[in-house]
Amino acid sequence: MPQPLMPKATAVWLIDKTSLSFEQIADFVGMHPLEIQAIADGEVAQGIVGFDPIASGQLTREEIARCEADPAARLALQESSIVLPKIKAKGGRYTPVSKRNDRPDGIAWLLRNYPALPDVVVAKLLGTTKDTIAKVRDRTHWNTPNIKPRDPVILGLCTQGDLNAAVAAIGGGEPAEPHAAADDAA
């Protein structure tokens, strides 16, 4: 049987706000009735804030009223209404300060070896902006004389798997081997 979210906090709320028996609460949250009694006595779960199962859509007021009227009845979890949190999209990629000066080198390497790679993909792969990519491409970057195309994998700006996936997504042919780029940098 599925259990409610945060069972102890739900038990605290049910003890405080309802007249359900310890057995009913224990059966609903998946705990032993003695644990529920200890929570009610204040021996366990001190400081735990009650979690309202009605507000979260796990129970209805009617379900609680039905079980309060009949001590033999058991609470039933409203499974269809439980809303799982949405997965957050990844934010911008963090690059340590020591590697930030290497970004233009990685951009130049990608532009030279994979010219069909869109700027958006390069920006996401290396954690940079489209403006920086355009400046490296146009040779208007403030550090243009010192930019040497170097493999971003060797620089630690991205992983080989991410690079291979980006190249495969555009159909850019065979991904570069990391040791081949190391020979170019030497």
N, C-alpha and C positions, 0 to 999 in steps of 0.2 A: 504494500500500500504506500503511495507517495506521501511524503511528510511535508508539512508546511515550511515555509522559509523561516529561519531563525526560531527553532522550536522552543528554546528556553524563554526567549523574549515573548513569544506567543503564549506560552504557558503562564508567564507573569501577568500578561494582559487578561487572559481568561480567568485567572484566579481573582484579580482585582475587580473586574467589570461584570462578571456573570455569576450565577449560582449553580454552575455545573458541578457535578461530583468530581472528586479527584480521579476516579477511574475513567470518566469520560474525557477529561482533559489529558490524562496520561495516554489513553488510547489514541487520541487525535494527534498529539505531538510526538508519539513514539518513545515515551519515557515510562519509568516505573511509577506506580501510584505513590510509593514512599518518597520518591524524589519530588513529586508534586506537593506532597504534604510538607516536606522540608522547605520548599520554596514558600508555601503559604505561611509556615511558622517563622520565616525569615532567617533560617539557618543556612540556606543555599541561595545563590543568585542575588546576593545583596548588591545593589547598585545597577542591576540590569534594568534598563528601561523597557517597559512593555511595548510589544509590537502589535499593532491593531490588525488582526486578520481580515476584518471587514473592509477597512480602508484599502488594503492591498488586494482585495478581491478573492481571498482564499476561503472566506465564509460569508454567509448572509445572515442578517438579523433573524430572518425566519428560521433558518437552520438552528441557530442558537436557542431561539424560543421553543422550537420543537423538542430539542434535547433537554432543556430545562424542565419542561412539562413531564417528560418521561425519562426517569433515571436509567432505564435499560437501553434507551436509544443511544446511538453513537453518531458523532459529528462526521460529516462527509466533506472532504476537501473539494472545492470548486476548481477542478483541474483546468478547464478550458479558459478560465479568466486570469490565470497567473501570467503576468507580463514579465518576460525576461528582459534584462537591460540590454540596450543596443550596444554593439561593439563599436568602440570609438575608432574613427579613422586615424591612421598614424599622422602625426604632425610632421613638421619639418625635421630633416635629419640633422642631428648635432654633429659638428666636426670640431674636434679639439683645436685650441688655439695654435698648437704647434704644427698642425696639418693644414691650416687654412691657406697658407701661402702656396701649398702644393696643388690647390684646386685648379688654378689656370693651367698647370702642366697636365693634369688629368683631362681637362676639357680639350686641350689642344690634341692630346693623344686620341681621344674619342672622335674628334672632328676629322683627324687625319685618317684613322683606320676604319671608321664607320660614318662616312659623310651622310648616309641616308637616315641616321638616327635623329629623330625629331628633338628639338630643343627641350620640349617638355620632359621627354624621357631622360635626356642628359641631366637636366636640372634635378629631377627626382633621384636619379642614380647617385649623383655626387653631392646633393644637398646644396645646390647653388641657385642662382637666379637666371632667368632668360636674358636679362640685361648683361650680366657678366659673360654669358656664352656668346652673345652678339659682339661684345667688345673683343673677346679673344679671337673670334672668327674674322672680324674686320681689322684686327691688329691696332685697335685704338685703346686697348687696356693700358693702364698706367705703367705696368711692368712688362710690356711687350718685349723689350730687348733681352730680358732674362728668362722668358718662358721657353722651356724645353719640353716637347711632348714626352710624357712618361706614363706608363701603365697605371691607371687609378687603383688597380687591385694591389700592385706592389706598394703603392703609396699609402694603402690602407683606407682609401676613400670609399670603396665599395667591395663587395665580395665577388669572387669569380662566378658564383651561382647567379647573383643578381645581374651581372654583366651578360652572362650567357642567356638568361631569360629575356633581357631587354633586346639583345641582338636577334634571338629567335623570334620574338614577337613581331619584328619588322621584316623578318626574312632576309636578314643581312648577310647570310652565308655563314661560313665557318667562324666561330668565335676565336679570338686570338688566344694563343697559349701564353701563360704567364711567363715562362722562361724565354720565349721568343722576344717578349717585350724587354726583359732584363738584358738581353744581348744588345737591343737597340739603345738602351739607356747607357750602356757601358762605353 
